[in-house]
Amino acid sequence: MNYYELTFTYTSPIETSIINDVLASELGEIGFESFTENENGLQGYISDQLYNVRGLQDKLAGFPLDNVEIHYTESLVESKDWNEEWEKNYFKPIRIGKDCIIRASFHEHEPGYTYNIIIDPKMAFGTGNHETTFLMISEMLKLDLNGKELLDMGCGTAVLAILARMKGAGRVVAIDIDEWAYNNALENIRLNNTNDIQVALGGAEQIPAFGEFDIVFANINRNILLDDIRHYNESMKPGAFLYMSGFYLQDIPAIEEECKRNGLALLSHTEKNNWVAVKVQKQ
Ligand SMILES: C[S@@+](CC[C@H](N)C(=O)[O-])C[C@H]1O[C@@H](n2cnc3c(N)ncnc32)[C@H](O)[C@@H]1O
């Protein structure tokens, strides 16, 4: 298969790495499979069958960060294993706090961490590179999960589910709507010997089959969370906690309102580069 390589540069006061993260996530939604980052911007790769100039222009026109002008050039390149390129160039080991490291199987083992998570991302979101994953992991590291029943909704690589299992959660369920993420979650669960995590392919309609939870983690995006908070709520035991991320500081009021409508109280939030994670409790 041939690929288009698109090189994106920016005119913006915002740090390039922040724009790169947001742009990679936007482009992932229209079929871009892999990315390499550099100090001037981002290179993205998409199969010639999926490349649609109009779709790209619509995405750039609706880019969620203000004050960013995006320029790009394109070229058709011969077939290559772009996932491998991306993994090698873009995914560096991430250390979160003093206890947790997330690395790929091709990185050297680093001793001294309580939680040593191996992720082979294959483009499923969730390496810890992104602010929202970082925030969610940081929240999870604070919790005593011993014996708790936990749902990881929008699991991506299953990094949150794997950490939950490593932290002693009694029953862990991971659900993702994307087939690639689902398969990658299964692969990462095997790599980390956390085989008793249950994984399902689908959206919120899958949740009732798995009963009730003490804790739900959902790192997805503003609109899906607004639609699905009521379904998460139905799966939560009295007093259960819901952690959500995948949206910006300015989205908190809308999320909080939907929580209140469902009898959930927003207790606190953490923030990184304008991305947030909120902690919510069932009343
Ligand atoms: C931002 S990623 C989060 C991945 C990982 N949990 C993390 O924290 O890094 C969001 C994931 O949600 C999945 N997703 C999108 N819409 C969904 C839905 N309606 N139900 C379940 N998963 C969904 C996407 O496929 C993607 O893997």
The ligand as a Gaussian input file, in Angstrom:
#p B3LYP/6-31G(d) Opt

LIG

0 1
 C       -8.277000       9.424000      24.441000
 S       -8.259000       7.701000      24.111000
 C       -7.918000       7.079000      25.736000
 C       -7.102000       5.818000      25.803000
 C       -6.637000       5.397000      27.193000
 N       -7.754000       5.058000      28.049000
 C       -5.805000       6.485000      27.855000
 O       -6.206000       6.982000      28.904000
 O       -4.756000       6.833000      27.310000
 C       -9.956000       7.409000      23.843000
 C      -10.347000       6.024000      23.418000
 O      -11.767000       5.970000      23.465000
 C      -12.240000       5.183000      22.398000
 N      -13.644000       5.579000      22.162000
 C      -14.120000       6.591000      21.402000
 N      -15.457000       6.642000      21.484000
 C      -15.844000       5.662000      22.332000
 C      -17.102000       5.209000      22.837000
 N      -18.248000       5.808000      22.490000
 N      -17.130000       4.175000      23.679000
 C      -15.975000       3.539000      24.031000
 N      -14.755000       3.916000      23.578000
 C      -14.686000       4.966000      22.755000
 C      -11.277000       5.481000      21.263000
 O      -11.283000       4.436000      20.328000
 C       -9.956000       5.625000      22.016000
 O       -9.251000       4.411000      22.049000

